[in-house]
């Protein structure tokens, strides 16, 4: 069996990778993990360690062992040390498209605008700035983009000015987007991730108290079916709830990549927005295999499994 490491990946610079997305790099012919490179390990002012972040890059031939490669260069489109969060990357229409959350500078509190910024690339080391998207407010993050039919793409994202609910927009060309409005309002949450598995359409959201699971027939009207990965597991650095996921579907198998705060001592404090210290702010990336019980998505993070990624 090709059992993945647990933890799957730890950032060797700051030890705080979050918000992973997994892509196939067709230039290097290997898997890439792109992630928010939080700056843990030191005493910062307020939430400065969560800002000023670059997009980290790790590479793997099989998805089981990952090598840190650095950070994406030349993303800045204005002067200064700025903040990049939660990349979403798809290969479509002959190019890589990245939609990444952006904040100017390094705020020490949460009261600053956030936008989703679009880049394109032929080679995922070399990104070209396209635009700042005009969406439903000036505090939007965590884009997820999925092709919903032959002529349309849909984006789901967190709108923090609208109760941190999931909003959506549609596009025919990945450049111009039309806002549809609110789609998931069950509770406040972030990090929507949409995929198809076992003949059904799914969304998983990060509720800061486990991961909400939803299904739909039309990529618009979502029905909540359960919650997964709220209780900690037994693997190393996996004893706490999961956060902000990416799901990779390979044939009949689906794998969920997520991050944990394995050194955090009180999850209730984090759910309530407590500013955690340098030790507790460390994170790592984990992976588990998804199941389906005929009604909803399931996940036993303790169960050994083969990780077999395929293009």
N, C-alpha and C positions, 0 to 999 in steps of 0.2 A: 504493500500500500504506500501511496505517496501522501503521508500524513503531514499537514503543514505544521510549522513551528507554532508554539504558543508561549509568549506573544508572537504574532506574525512579524511585526516590525516595530523597532524603536528608533527614533531619530537620534543619530549620534552627536548632533550639535547641541540641541536644546532639550531633547528627550520629551517632546510634547507634540507628536503628530496627531492631527484631527481631521475630520471631514474627508475621508479618502474617496477617490474615484479611480477605477481601474480601466485602463485602455490598452489596446494593442497598438504598439508603435511599429508601423509598417516600414519605417526607414531603418530601424535597428533590429527588426524582427524579434522583439521580445515584449513582455508585458511591462507596462509602466503603472506605478501608483503615484498619483498627484495628490497633494494634501496641503492643508494649512499648517505651516511650520510655526506653531506657537513658541514663544520665547520664555520657557519656564526656567527654573533653577536660580533665580535671583529675586531680590526684594524690589519690586517695582512700585510706582505710584499708582494707586487705584487699579484699574484694569489695563494698564499700559502693556503688560506682558501678553495680553490677548490681541493687542493691536501691533502695528509695525511689522506684521508677519509677511513673509515671502511664501511662494508656492514651492513646496519641497518635491523632489523627484526621487523615487526609488525604482529600480529595475529588477526583473526576474525572468529567468527562462521558463520556469514551470509554475510560478505562483506560490511556491512553498518557501523559497529562500530569497530574500530581497537585499539588494545592494544600494546604499545611499549614493546618489549621483550629484547632489547639489540642489540648486534652486533654479527656477525658470528666470532667464536673464531678460532685461530690457522691456519689462512690462510697463514701466512708468510712462505715462503720457503727459504728466505735468511734473514740475520740479518738487524735490523734497523726498523725505522718507515716508512712504505711504503704506497703506494696509491692504492686503489681499487675503480673502477668505474663500473657502469652500468652492473650489473649481468644479465646473461641470464641463466635460469634454466629450464631443461626439465626432465621428468621421462621417461626413455626409456631403453630397454634391461635389465630391472630388477633393474636399479639404477637411482639415481639422477645424472645428469651431469650439471655442472656449467661452463660457459665460461665468464670470467670476465676480464675487462680491468685492466692493471697493469702498474704502473710507480714506479721505484725505488725511495725511499726517498720522500721528500716534496719539489718539485721545486717551485721557486718563479716566474718563467716565463714558457712559453709553449715549450721551445726548448730542450725537452728531449724525448728519445725513449718511445714508448708505445707499449705494447704487449697484446695479448689475451691469457689468461692462463686457462687451463682445470683442473677441479677438479671432483671427483666422491664421492658419499656418499650413504650409505644405510639409514642413518638418516640425515636430512638436518641441524642438529646441528654439525655434525662431518664429515668434508670434508677432502679428501685425495688428495694431489697435484699429478697431472699426468704429465703435461708438459707445456712448453711454445710453443704455436703453431708457426710454420714456415709459414707465410702468405706472402702477396704481398709486404710488406715493414716493417720497424721497427717503424711505427707510425700508428697503427691500433687500433680501439676501437669499442665498441657498437655492440657486436655480437648478431645475431638473428639466431636460429637454428630451422629448421622445417623438418619433414619427408616428402619427396616429392614422394616416391613410396615405394614398399615393401622392397627394398634393399638399399635405399640411403637416406642420410640426406644432407641437404644443409645449409650452413652458409652464411649469408650476414653481412657485416660490413663496417664501415667507414674507408677509407684509406686516411689519411691526407697528405701523400706524393704525392697522385694522385688527387689533387684538391678537397679533401674531397668528393669524389664520393663513391657510394656503389660498393664494390667488393664482390666476392663470392668464396666459396670453397665447395667441396663435399667430403663425407665420407661414407663408408659402415659400419663402426664400431664405429664412434664417437670419435675415438682416432687419426687416421691418416687422414690428410686432404690434398686434392689436389686443388690448386688454379685454378679457372676457369677464372677469370679476371674481368674487369669492367662490371657492369650491368646497373646502373642508373647514367647518367651523365647530367641530365637536368640542374642542378645547384649544387652548394656546399650545403651539408646537412649532417645530422648525424642521428643516431638512427633508422635504418630501422627495421620495424616490419612486419612480413609476417603472414597471416592467411587466412582461407577460410570462406566465409560467403555468404549466398544466392546463393550457387552453383557456386561461382566464387572465383578465387585466387586473393589476394590483397596484396599490400605493402603500408605502410604509413611511410613517412620520416619526420624528423624535419628540416624545412628550416630556422628556426630562424625568420620566418615571416609567421607563419601558418604551417599547416601540409599538405605535398604533398600526393596525392592519386594516386596509380598506379594499373593496373590490368594486368593479363597475362593468357595465356593458358597453358604454359609449365614451369613455375617457372624460366624463363630465359629472355624472351623478354617482357619488360614492357612498357605499354602504359599509359601515364599520363591522368587521367580523371578529376582532379579537385584539390581543396584545401579546407581544413576545419579548424575550430577553430583558424582563424587568428584574428577575431574581438572578443573583450572581451564580457563576459556575465554579467548577473545581480546578480548571486549568490555571496555570501560572498567569498572574496579572489579569484574570478574567472573573474575579469574584464579586464584581459589581455590575450594575445595569449597563446596557449597551447604549451608545450614542451615535447619531448621525451616520447613516449607512449608505453603502452602494451595493446593489445586487447585480451580479454577473450571472446570466443564464447561458448555460452551455448544453444544448440538447435537452435531455430529460433532467439535467441537474441544475440547481441554482445555489449560488454561494453568496453569503451576506458578509460584507466587510464592514467593520464598525470600529469605533474607538472606545476605550474605557479610561476611567480615572482610578487605576489600581491602588494608588497610595492615598486616596482620599479617605478620611476617617469618619465622616458624617455626611451621608448622602442627602439628608434632609436640609442641611445647611446649603448645599450646592443648589438644590432645587429652588430654594428661596432667594437665589441671587447673591449668596455670600461670596465675597472676594477672597479666594483661597490663596494660600501662601506658596512659596517656590517649590516645596517638596510635594505638597498635595496637588499642585497644578500639573505635575508630570502625567503623561498619557502614553498609551500604546495602541497599536492597531491589532485587531484580532479578525479571524475569519471562522465562519461556521457554515454548515450545510442546511438549507431550507428543506422542509417537507410540506406535504399537503394531505390533510385528513379527510378530504371530500367536501369540506366546508370552508376551511381557512388555512392560512399559512401556519406552519409549526416550525419550531427550531429547538433542538436539544444541543446546546453548546458543548456538553460534556462527551457526546458520542463521537468516537474516532471515525474519520471518513477519508476517502480518497479525494484529493483536490486535483481535478483534471480540467484545466482550462483549455479551451479550443477556440480558434478564430472563426 
